[in-house]
Amino acid sequence: MIKTIAVVGAGALGLYYGGRMVLAGFDVSYLARSDGEKLRADGITLEWAGETRRLRPARVAGEPTEIGPVDLVVVALKATANGELSRLLPLLIGNSTLVVNLQNGLGVDDAVAAVVGGERTVGCLCFVGVNRLAPGRAICVNEGYVELGSFAGPCAAGAEAVAEVFRRAGVRAKVAADLSAARWRKLVWNVPFNGLTVTEGGLTSDAVLRDPAREARVRALMREVQALARAEGVEIEDAFLEHNVSITREMVYRPSTLLDFLAGRPLELDPIWGEPLSRARRLGVPVPELARLHAELTAKAAASAG
């Protein structure tokens, strides 16, 4: 049974889901460097469902040696920090530890599995509207749900165990039969909206759809993701694309990529846009809108860094 949890990263998802786990009674430690002092002094503040909850994790550490092996590790770092995984994760791993990865995009679970082993790696797709307002403070505007899948194949025991942790924390959770397929389906939304909110000047997701030309581009990007997924053996129905457009029309949301861009942080270019583009070229699938968006985002990121 999972009792002890280490949350690696104190961004929006780490604060929100780790905080929910604290409130559910789990022994939760945070591995947080830049925000560690703030978390130790003031704890965590979560806003959702019209209420504000203030809580304190069991401990806040700057190094994994201060935590040691736990039952569950929650990887809540941005994929841009995956070069740190080999330093941060091993000391948190015991004989039966599971590791759940909250990152977006393709190839991110491979990065975790390369460090801790595929048999203990669980991918997690977070269909949620949550933003970090300040160090230690997050707001959830849409609770949504999480979808989990075992990295090593069809065996779902690890994914089910992690799903039960989320459920005990009051988060809707389901287990996917195929983690790769679930990752592709998440990209149907992430590719257009995480990208266009940045390239179109900082629009919220709903505002992207208010202009017919932008909506046409959203739909073209979704169809390219659909075609690329099909080339990898994953079928995404047209109705799923329409559902993603429909639910976004009233979603006044600033995706994480936009918030990273506005804050001057590195963008997760590779897992969300670069890796799908590389696979498209390898498979010979034409994706002109994806290539265009990737180029625009790359230029934006370079200009911001300069």
N, C-alpha and C positions, 0 to 999 in steps of 0.2 A: 504494500500500500504506500502511496506517495504521501509523505508528511513534510519533508524539508525541500525547499525550493530556492534556487538562486536565479535571480533575474539579472542578466548581463545587459546593461544599458538602461538609462533612465529617460528615454525619449517618450513620445506620446504613448506608444503601445506598451512599453515597459511599465510606465507609471500606471496606466489604466488597468491592464490585465493583472500585473503584479499586485496593484492595490486591491483589486477585487479578491484576489487570493488571500491577501492579508485579512480582509474583512470576513472571509469565509473560515478563518481560523488556522490556516496553514502557517508553518514557520518559514517566513520569507526573508531572505537576505538579498540586498542589492549590491551588485558590483558596479559602482558609479564613481568615475574619477572627477570629471569637471564639475559635476553637480553634487558630489558627495558631501561637501561641507554644508550645503543648503539642506540636503535631506536629513543629515544628522541633527541639524539645529532645529528645523521646523517640521520635519516629517513630510508627508505627501498630502496634497489636497486634490480631491477628485470632484468634479461636477458632472452629474448626469441625472436624468429623470426629474429635473427641477429641484434637486437637493445638492447640498455640498457636504462631502464627507472628509474628515481629517483623520489621518491614521499614521501609525509609525510601524515600519517593518521591524523585524527582529534585530537586524543589524544592517549597517551600511558600511561597505568595505571599499578600499581603494585598490586592493590586490586580491587575487583568488586565494592566496595563502591564508588570508584572514577568515575565509569561509570554510574551505575544505570540501570534501565529498558530500553531495546531497542526493536526494532521490530524483529530482527533476531540475534540469537547467533550462531556462527560458532565454533563448537568444533573441534579444530585442535591439541589437545593434543595427545600424544601417549596413547594407552590403558593402559600402565604400570602406568599412572598417574590417573587412574579413581577413585582411593580412594579420590582424591581431588574434585571430581565433586560436592559433597554435600556441600562443602564450597564455591566453586567458582560460581556455576550457579544460585542459588535462587535469589540473589540480582540483577541479570540481567534480570529477568523475570517479564513482565507486563501481563495484562489481555489477550492480543492477540499475545504475543511473540511466534515465532517459533524457534525451535532449530534444526540445521542440524549437523549431526555427520559425520566427514570425516574419521573416524577410519577404519582400516582393521579387517577382521575376523568375527567370530561368537560370539554372546552374547554381542557385544559392544553397540548395540542400546538399549538392555535391561538395561544396566548400566545407560545410559542417561535417559531413560524413568522412571526409578525408582526414579530419582531425580526431573524431571520436569513434568512428566506425559506423557503417551503414545500418547495422542491426539495432543500434540504439537511437537512430536519427528519425525524427518525426517532423514532416513539413506541416506548416500551419498557414492557411490563408485567412486573413482577417477582413471580413466584409463589415466594416465599421466606420463610423465617422468620428474620429477622435483627434484632437490637436493638443499639443503642448503649449500652454500659455506663457509659462515661465518655468525656471528650475523648480522641480517638485510639484508643479501644478498642471493638471490636464482637464480638458472638458470633452465630454462625449455628447455629440448631437444626434447620433444614430447608433443604437446599441448593436443592431445587426446580429451577426453570428460568426462563428469560426468553423472552418472545414479542415480536418486533419487527415493526413495520409502517411503510411509507413514508407520510408525511403527504400527499404530493402526488398520490397515486393508485396505480394498480396496478403501476407500475414499482418493482421490488423491489431494484434494484442497490444503493442506499444501505443498505437494511435488511440485505441479504446481507453487505455489507462489514462492518457493525457486528456482525452475528451471528458472523462469523468471529473478530472480536476477542474476544468472550465465549468462544467455543469454545477459542481458543488459551489463554485464562485458565482453562480447565477447567470452564466453566459451560455447562450444557446450554442451547442456544438454538435457537429455530425462528422462521421468518418467516411472519407472517400475511398472507393475501391481502387482508384488509380490516381496516385499523387500527380503524375505528369499531366494527366487530363485536367485535373483541377487547377494546376498552374496555368495551363493554356486558357482556360475559361476566365480566370482572374485577369489575364492580360487583355481580354476583350474590352474591359473598362479602363484598366491602368494605362495601356498604350495611348489611347486618344486623350483621355481627360487629364492624366498626370502631365502629359506633354503639352497639350494645347493651352492649359491654364497658364503655363509659363510663356510659351511663344506668342500668345495673344495678349500679353501685357498685364498678367496678373488677375485674370478673370476668375470668378468662382465657377464651379462646374456647371451650374444651371445657366449661367450667362453665356457659356460657350454655345449652347443650343438655341439661343435667342436669335442668332443670325443664320439665315438659310445656307450661306456659303460655308460657315463653320460646321453646321450640322452635316452638310454633305461630306465634309472632310472627315468628321467623326465616323460616319457610316462607311466611308471608303477604308479607313484604317481598321475598323472592326472586320470588314470583309477580308482584308488582307491577313489579319490574325487568324480568322476562320480558315482561310485557304492554306495557310502555313501549318496550322494544327492538323488539318486533314492530311497534308503531305507526311506528317509524322504519325498518322494513324489515329488521330483524335477527331471525332466528329462533333462539331458544335452546331446545333440547330439554329435556323434563322430566327425562331421565336426567342431564343436567348439573347440574340443581338437586340431585337426590338425591346425586350424587357429592360435591358441595360440603358437604352435610350430613354424609355418611359420613366424609370425610377429617378433618372438624373434631372429631369425637367424641373423638379421642385427641390433639388438638393443644393442648397446654398452652402457649398463646401469648398474649402481651400485644401487641395490634396497635399500630401507630405512633400512631393517634389517641388511644388510652388513655395511652400514654407521654407524648404531648404534653400531654394534659389534666393528668396527675399532676405534670408539671414546670411547669405554669402557662404553657405556650406556646400561641399561637393554634392553633385547630383548622382543618383544611381543610374547612370547612363547605360552601363553595360548589361545588367540583368534585365532591365525592362525594355530597352530598345536595341542595344548593341548585339546581345546574344541572339534574339529572334532574327535580326538582320543577317547575322553571320550564318544562321541555319538556313535562311531563305536563299542566300547565295550558294550555299553548299548543295541545296536540294533543287536549285534551278526554279524557284517559285518567284514570280515577279511581284515586288512589293514597293512600287514607286513612292507611295505616300509615306510608308514607314521610313524609307531611305531619306526622303525629304525632311521628315520630322526629326530624325536622328541627327541630320546635318544641322538643322536649325538649333536644336538643343545643345549640340556640341559647340556651336559658335557662341550661343548665349553664355554657356558655362565658361568658355575661354575668355570672353569679354569681361565677365564678372570677376574672374580670377585675376585678370590683368589690371 
